[in-house]
Amino acid sequence: MSTVTAITSCATTSCAYNDSGCTAFAVTIAGADKATCATFITLDARGGLPVADGHVGACQRLECVHNADLMCTAAGVDISDSANCLTYEVR
């Protein structure tokens, strides 16, 4: 894999890394029951990159069809308002 998967949309407006899109350099997709953005954090400040250009740095959901060697192979990832990975799909 020579590229990382882009966060194509993020509706979690309460996340400190969401400033009209994901501004985290790279997020981790994890979660016990649901595939969620583990990078999600609620703070009174906004942080991350100066532009919305976030990517998936790691995926801990081994059962997802897009997971190859703990990396996301999807064309893009959408994150819901509750920080769920909407691109997640069970094998």
C-alpha positions in Angstrom: 0.0 0.0 0.0 1.6 3.3 -1.1 -1.2 5.7 0.0 -3.4 6.2 3.1 -7.1 6.4 3.0 -8.6 9.9 3.1 -11.4 10.9 5.5 -13.9 11.9 2.8 -16.5 13.3 5.3 -16.9 13.7 9.1 -20.2 14.8 10.6 -18.8 14.7 14.2 -18.9 18.5 14.7 -18.2 18.2 18.4 -14.8 16.7 17.7 -11.8 19.0 18.3 -10.3 17.7 15.0 -13.4 18.6 12.9 -13.1 22.1 11.4 -15.4 21.8 8.3 -13.9 18.3 7.9 -11.3 16.2 9.6 -8.1 18.1 10.4 -6.3 15.2 12.2 -3.2 14.1 10.4 -4.3 10.5 10.8 -7.1 8.9 12.8 -7.3 5.4 14.3 -10.5 3.3 13.6 -11.2 1.0 16.6 -14.1 0.4 18.9 -15.4 -2.6 20.9 -18.9 -2.9 19.6 -18.9 -0.5 16.6 -16.2 0.7 14.3 -15.5 4.1 15.6 -13.0 6.9 15.2 -10.7 6.5 18.3 -9.1 9.9 17.6 -12.4 11.6 18.5 -12.1 14.1 21.4 -14.4 16.8 22.6 -12.5 20.0 23.7 -13.2 23.7 23.7 -10.5 24.2 21.1 -10.0 23.1 17.5 -6.7 21.4 16.5 -4.9 19.5 13.9 -3.9 20.5 10.4 -4.7 24.0 9.1 -7.0 22.3 6.4 -9.4 19.4 6.4 -7.1 16.7 5.0 -7.3 13.8 7.5 -6.5 10.2 6.8 -6.9 6.8 8.4 -3.5 6.0 10.0 -4.5 2.6 11.5 -7.5 0.3 11.6 -8.0 -2.1 14.4 -11.1 -3.7 13.0 -9.7 -6.9 11.6 -13.1 -8.2 10.4 -13.6 -5.2 8.1 -13.3 -6.0 4.4 -11.2 -2.9 4.0 -8.6 -3.9 6.5 -5.3 -5.2 5.2 -2.4 -5.5 7.6 -4.1 -3.0 10.0 -4.4 -0.4 7.2 -7.6 0.8 5.6 -7.8 0.0 1.8 -11.2 1.8 1.2 -11.2 4.5 -1.4 -12.4 6.9 1.3 -13.9 6.8 4.8 -17.0 8.6 6.1 -17.5 9.3 9.8 -20.9 9.8 11.3 -22.0 12.4 13.8 -21.5 9.8 16.6 -18.0 9.1 15.3 -18.9 5.7 13.7 -17.0 4.6 10.6 -19.7 4.5 8.0 -17.4 2.7 5.5 -16.9 -0.3 7.9 -18.1 -3.5 6.4 -17.8 -7.0 7.9 -16.2 -9.7 5.8 
